Amino acid sequence: MAAAKAAEEAKLAEEAKVLEEAKALAYKSEETDVVVAEDKSIAVNEVEKPHTKFSCNSLKASVVDTVVVGVVSIAGVGLLDLILRLIFGYYIVDYKGFFIIFMIVLLILYPVIMENTKVKETLGQKLSKKEVQERKE
């Protein structure tokens, strides 16, 4: 039994030593990664990049388009409920659920429909372009 305990302790000591070596190696590799990353960032900063300024126009266009789709969705659900009530005698029980489904479908179809018509752009895109033109003048 004493021999088995001694062998087990020797095995544990050897595993601990291997673990210490692995930790030291991992620490050294982390230091190397940091140095390499710092070198890359210096190299990237030295190269001239075209200046990209954040423009809120695309955000404004998205917000306007989402508001338009929301209003159309509310009107569409109300109109569909009215038609179902007057003609068939049924009604929409879950307005929120139906509104969400209707809005998701319209959010997908609205840009496609607007860009393939004579207008060629959504209302949000039109409004954001007008703001840019007013600022240039």
N, C-alpha and C positions, 0 to 999 in steps of 0.2 A: 503494500500500500504506500509506503513511504517513497518507493521508487516511482510509482505512478503519479504521486503528487509532485515530485521533483520534475518529472518529465512534463507534466501539465504546466507547471510554473515556468519552465524553460521555454515552452511553446508560447505562453502568454507574453513572456519578456521579448521573444523574437518578433511576435506580431506587433507589440508596442513599438519596437525599434523600427519596423517596416513602416508603421503608421506615422511615426515622427519624420522619417525620411520623405514620405509622400507629402506630408504637410509642408516641409521645408521646400520641396520641389514645387509644390503648388504656389507657395508664397513667392518664390523666385519668378515663376512664369507670370504671376499677376503683376509684378513689378515690370517685367519686360513688356507686357501688354500695355501698361500705362505709358511707358516710354514710347512705344510704337504709336500709340494713339496720339500722344502729344506731338510726335514728329509729323504724323499725318495731318493734324489740325493746323500745324504751322505751314505745311506745304499747301493745304487748301486755302488758308488765309492769304498766302502770297499770290495765288492765281486770282486774276481779276474776274469777278463774276458780274454779269449784268445786274443792275440794281432792280430788284423786284419789290415794288411798293404794294402793300396790301390795299386793295380797293374794295370798298364796301358795296360797289355796284352789283356784283353778283349776289351778295347777301340780300340786298334790297330787292333785287329781282325775284329771288326765291321766296322771300317773305310776301311780296305782293302776289305772286302766283299762288302761294298757299292760301292766302286770304281769299282770293278770287275763287279757288276751288272749294274752300270751306263754305262760302256764301252760296255758291251754286249747289253744293251738296245739301245744305239746309233747305234750299228752295226745292230741290229735286225730291228729297224725302217727303217734304210737306205736300208737294203736288202729287206724288205717287200715293201717299196715304189718302189724300182727298179723292183721287180717282178710284182707289180701291173701296173707299167707304160709299161713294155715291153710286157707282156702277155695280160692284159685286157684293157689297155688304160686308166686306172684310176690313180689317184695319191692322196697322203695324203696331205690335205690342212693344218691341224693344227698339225704341228710337235711337238710342246711343249706339247699339251694335250695328243697326242698319246704316246709320250715318257713317260710322267708321268704315264699313265695307264699301259704301258708296263713295266715300272720299278717297280711299285707297285706289279704287278703280279710276276715278277721275284724275287723281294725281299722276297716274301712269298714262292715261289717254290724253290729257289736256295739252302737254307740250307737243305730242305727236300730231294731234289735230291742228293746233295753231300753226305749227311750222310747215304743214303740208297744205295750208290754204293760201289764199291770195295775200294775206297779211305777212306771212313768213316769220313771225316772231310772237312771243307771248306778251301779255300786257306788262308784266314785270320787266321784260327786256326793253320794251318801248320806253317805259318810264325811266329806266336807268340810263338809257342812251340820251334822253332829253336832258337829264341832269348834267351829263358830261358835256353836252353841247352848250348848255347855259353857262357852265363854269369856264369853258374855253373863251367865250365872248366876253 
